[in-house]
Amino acid sequence: MRKYLKVTLLGALALGACKDSAVVNPEDAPTVEAIQGSLTRGVLQQLGTGVLAADRAATVGTFQFYVISEIFARDVYRVDASEPRYVQETLGGQPDPGSFAGSGGWAGFYTATRAANNLLVSLPTAPASEVTAAEKSATSGFIQTIKALDYYRLIEMRDTVGISIQTANPDEVTPIKCKTPALAYVAALLDSALADLNTAGAATKLPFTLPTGFTANGHDYSKVSNIILLNRALKGKVDFYRGLDRTSPQPALFATAITELTTALGGAAPGAVPASQFSQGAFYNFVPSGSEATANNRSDDKIGLNPAVKDSILAGDTRSSKIVNRSATLSGFGVSTSITYVGAVPSTANQTAPIGILRDEELVLLRAQAYFEAGNFASGYADLNSVHTAYGLAPWAVSSNLQTARGNVLYDKRYSLLFEGPQRLVDLRGYGRLNGTYLKKETSTDPYNAAFPIPRAEQDARNNTGLACTT
């Protein structure tokens, strides 16, 4: 990463920790050097909160992760008369690496991974009288899992453009790694985290308090037994997309992903996860104060849904409740819509509505995808139809045609996970469907953008050399 981040990223950890703390002032924020050998439980609380605050800010504190990724996926429009780039650099032309539309979804995630690195470097120095060996292992496993999540999000945004993998040395400018080795790094990081979690023991709890989004939605992730579920859920997701990787597919990983996702779902057989479990998982909650105060930026009158979202939904699908009419048509720069996402209508309730990080419903759909790619269509449709029929629809007819199965799962993922992240963008890319063969042009100059570029500031820091990703 860029050398100038050496100071700002350490500061970001401290400010992130304190910004979300009701009791700690910014001038009291710890640095790595200050806490070596004195990592008390109170300081560990600050650092743990800082990691999650940085992850949260990178994800829900900007428009790139949820809004622009969904514009790329052709489910969302954002039309602002004073800011044409929401259309002109997404559906009308290439994103400028120097603009928010092109450079977003980068620095914030590196702030989060640096915060994680700082905590992991400091963790061994915690006195045994403050943090037990089991608690250290639990903390290491959890923080590595969040770090892996942030790197995976970088890959979701950049795809084959590649990303940089940080080292513990903030002065080191690391190469841009291509998607295949970057995903392999994330997979290895998750397995390293699992080893630490197993060392801690399933009954161990984290020695710091998590935001309620990690404790109040069916799985209390302060417990190692549940952190393991989150870890295997993310690993299953990563391994599925490693298997599907267009540049270097690894089909043997589909079976691995099925095993990992089954573990994450508590061992449930295909089709056996009840609909009541679909909403369980990790979430970003939004409350007026404390560590969950960031606004839900999907609640925005300048946001509308692409008309194709309504045109494509099947009659009787109760997920149609997510699609509502706007009070006025939204139009400009060549696009127009009269509908919006129910959670985008400006209101106090929508500003505080939670957003799923990784819900069990997504895991069921991912496992269906993995079964299809592995050639097990019966099991794949058992999982897929458990979701499809939960919303008032007759089951899909079981087909052994892979393209048909892919189309079916794309339908259900679109409406089950509508406006919950870049999942549809990732799937359209992975299945080779983000193009004119499958999708109409949104504007006359629509380039079918699939990924964000390397930001201009990163290019400048590298003197515009070494920007092509390496294996």
Secondary structure, 3 states (H helix, E strand, C coil): CCCCHHHHHHHHHHHHHHHCCCCCCHHHCCCHHHHCCCCCHHHHHHHHHHHHHHHHHHHHCCCHHHHHHHHHCCCEEECECCECHHHHCCCCCCCCCCCHHHHCCCHHHHHHHHHHHHHHHHHHHCCCCCCCHHHHHHHHHHHHHHHHHHHHHHHHHHHHHCEECCCCCCCCCCCEECHHHHHHHHHHHHHHHHHHHHHHCCCCECCCCCCHHHCCCCCCCCEHHHHHHHHHHHHHHHHHHHHHCCCCCCCCHHHHHHHHHHHHCCCCCCCCCCHHHCCCEEEECCCCCHHHCCCCCCCCCCEEECHHHHHHCCCCCHHHHHEEEEEEEEEECCEEEEEEEHHHCCCHHHHCCCEEEEEHHHHHHHHHHHHHHCCCHHHHHHHHHHHHHHHCCCCCCCCCCHHHHHHHHHHHHHHHCCCCCCHHHHHHHHCCCCCCCCCCCCCCCCCCCCCCCCCHHHHHHCCCCCCCCEC
